[in-house]
């Protein structure tokens, strides 16, 4: 009952304050509506409750000797909480995002204290050493390292001197990760079309937004080249086969949300006709049903709460990239609202299986990070 009450309250607040509208002003100049602040604070509390909670912990860890056996906080001293490395990273991203979009939040001191505890030179030296050790070439690739680059993008955009200082502290690991992806991408023969961590479409979207934010033209050029090579000729994505039982990302919608980042508006419109030819034009929602979670305490089954949130932001991104009079937009946005409401209502502290990560997905959606973080290409390259 407590979970249902909190879920209903959150959904009501978000409905009352409406969907954020993309703007050109720096996030620091925006005034956060009280209803949205209440939601932000609840999401921040979920992240604060896990970023330094070491156990339970699932380590994706290759042992090369007895010396590699250690507690999580010794292995990765900055990102050891929130059950796993990637969730710790996007938990830190969530807190950073709230500082940047709502700098006057009453939780600012608590958030800054938590981030200051993590973002130290000593901790990042330890993180870098972990990455550079033998047997860890593919560590958290691509999902976790994409979220790390999204964290860097958040810090890089900020004019706050505290966030700028953290950005410099994290730079050595950033450089290592960019170099590692740059080496990997030319050797990747095919995209990974899963609905979980190894999916490349979602990760490439975060990486591309990062590259454009920090103006790393070489990295952006490499990413765009591989994205177009992988996906430009894709057709008839089997959306009816989604979701799989443990998905938290839609393979079809995430690819479309990625391609709108690398194609002009007109080119993307034509590509989408071929890729998702059955998108309705009548504003209906029955063409895409939200995922159902029957046991929120199950760490795999609860992934479907995430697929509803990530579908919602992908649908909004796809619609934003189409012409205002495109008849497909009504159905895309109607389905986005349905998935948004379903997904946000499921964000709860009741089960750690979901509370350690779902608030990050919810914040990415409610702050429209995917839309404000990447512009539509200006050229008309097909």
Secondary structure, DSSP 8 states (H G I E B T S, - for coil): -HHHHHHHHHHHHHHHH------SS-GGG----HHHHHHHHHHHHHHHTTTT---S-------SSGGG---HHHHSSSS--SSSHHHHHHHHHHHHHHHHH-TT-TTHHHHHHHHHHHS-HHHHHHHHHHHHSTT-TTTTTTHHHHHHHHHHHHHHH---HHHHHHHHHTHHHHHHHHHHHHHHHTT--S----SSTT-HHHHHHHHHHHHHHHT-HHHHHHHHHHHHHHHTT-----GGG---TT-SS-HHHHHHHHHTTTS-HHHHHHHHHHHSTT--SS--STTS-----S-TTSTTTTHHHHHHHHHHHHHHHHHHTS-TT-TTHHHHHHHHHHHHHHHHHT--SS-HHHHTTHHHHHHHHHTTHHHHTS---SS---
